[in-house]
Amino acid sequence: MGVDVKSLTPDELRDLLQGMGEPSYRAGQVFAWLHRGVTTFEEMSDLPSALRAKLAENCKLTTARPVNRLLSKDGTAKTLWAFDDGACVESVLMEYRHGKTVCISTQAGCRMGCAFCASGEAGFTRSLEPSEMLEQVLRTSEQSGGRVSNVVLMGIGEPLDNFDNTVRFLRILSAPGGLNIGLRHVSLSTCGLPGGIPRLAELGLPVTLSVSLHAPDDGLRSELMPVNKGYGVERLVKDCADHFKETGRRVSYEYVMIDGINDSDVQARALARLLRGTGGHLNLIRLNPSPGVPYRPSPEERVERFTRILRGQGINTTLRRSLGADIEGACGQLRLRGMFLNAWGKTDKGPVRQMNQDSFFIDVLHEQGQAVCVVCDGMGGAKAGDVASTSATEEFVREVKRAMKPGMKRKAMQTALIQAVEKTNSIVFGRSQESEDLAGMGTTLVGALIDRTTAVVVNVGDSRAYCIGEAGIMRLTKDHSVAEELLDKGDLTAEEARSHPSKNLITRVIGTDMEVSCDVFDAEAGPGGFLLLCSDGLTNMVTEQEILYEVMHGGELSTCCERLVDTANARGGPDNTTVVLVAF
């Protein structure tokens, strides 16, 4: 796979490049490029072409792909990111008067098992690499259109359960020549993993430590937070006081207010006794409710009384506002939402291309029993193709979701997809007029609106949709290509069309003209059936019967898309490859 260069410190990067026979100053150039968010080594334009080639051959650039993004009415933006192996994490962008703060995840899932938290409900997948933490900062900054000034490690996962990678990330984040975000602008949230806080204090890193407390006594804290068992709340507070003495950085205690559980007057006074004299600061926040979590937020009047008692006891207390409640702002909720949908996706640039011009998106409305998904294959050059496919996926999903209502009739579903294609085409065409770099860009599109066991599919170009089940595999869509037209006329056989030179000459494309026509298809799938959407990177290299076997008999469904993509790559597929699989 190559060296993960975004996980290297400047000194390690210098050693790597010197080992390649390069002068040491090249490390500074490469490090700077990495922190500008490049996705290919070819973009590092001030490096010699020979060095770019060596880096591409021996190293890898970790990238995070946005799978879902929600915007709150208060300006908070929450993004679900996916990495190459399918692991998903969340980040949240919050804008304050003093600047932009991004809250990132350190693990895909969480092992701590806190009773009120959504992070662990979808299961623990793995810990993140430093590069994957860095990617959340880089891509969020890119999305926001400006520099992120503060970073909070308070998303999915326990940072001290991924200690070494978290510390490495902090050193990379604060290194001169890169993002150079000072560690005094970084907060690290922990539930108090035994031994973790003293270990962190020994390093002397000037981060702000935020400790998830949530109860004033061992009985309740152990019930809410299993990590407390065998450790104890008094030992935790002592470790925090020692951390303050060692680093000079005040500790913040986080306390989620849960109705009828930890919000009584008696508990407020017990909390005051626990924290008095520690020099810490207490943040109170009403619980962000989450599906599957059997707790409610404390009423506002109860929170206000709880706050008055604490302040009256001399405890420095802030009532923190809850951001993003309307977009499932609490940790793990967006990931959990995606995990409950029986759908998976995978995209890969392949063994030949330097950049991935494909894009896909999956979203679901559980309450309505509906989902929307889309695959786009961009064209017009690496940068332009990426812009075209990304813009198309985002706009298509946005438009379809605007039209989605509970219990939609088939005709309404068809209309929603056609109108979404028309609006998407208008947006992509408009963007193609913005600069010479984007002129002529376009993208194929295959999308689906799913209502329980019914799916309506729309397509433009040669990205495809298949229905798969015990009866076999059925192609729903028709390629809009010269080869397909020749096949319809009887000038080519199906086998000849598969390898004909004109099969990649597309006759309909999103974004190359002011108007575009699309085809709409209905699909029915009972329990155990599947809908598969893909770009031609898959169908050019993998037969329909191989797709059928992989879906029905190949193994775990969660890795089916990855196996199909790997097969296309192993056969030397020259194109990007994307697969989305929906299980009914």
Buried (B, 14 or more C-beta within 10 A) or exposed (E): EEBBBBBBBBEBBBEBBEEEEBEEEBBBBBBBBBBEBBBBBBBBEEBEEEBBEBBBEEBBBBBBBBBBBBBBEBEBBBBBBBBBEBBBBBBBBBBEEEEBBBBBBBBBBBBBBBBBBBBBBBEBBBBBBBBBBBBBBBBBBEBBEEEBBBBBBBBBBBBBBBBEBBBBBBBBBBBEBBBEBEBEBBBBBBBBBBEBBEEBBEBEBBBBBBBBBBBBBBEBBBEBBBBBEEBBBEBBBBBBBBBBEBBEBBBBBBBBBBBEBBBBEEBBBBBBEBBEEBEBBBBBBBBBBBEEBEBEBBBEEBBEBBBEBBBEBEBBBEBBEBBBBEBBBBBBBBBBBBBBBBBBBBBBBBEEBBBBBBBBBBBBBEEBEBBBBBBBBBBBBBBBBBBBBBBBBBBBBBBBBEBBEEEBEEEBBBBBBBBBBBBBBBBBBEBBEEEEEBEBBBBBBBBBBBBEEBBBBBBBBBBBBBBBBEEEBEBBBBBBBBBBBBBEEEEBEEEEBBEBEBBBBBBBBBBBEEEBEBBBBEBEBEEEBBBBBBBBBBBBBBEBEBBBEBBBEBEEBEBBBBBBBBBBBEEEBEBBBBBBBBBB
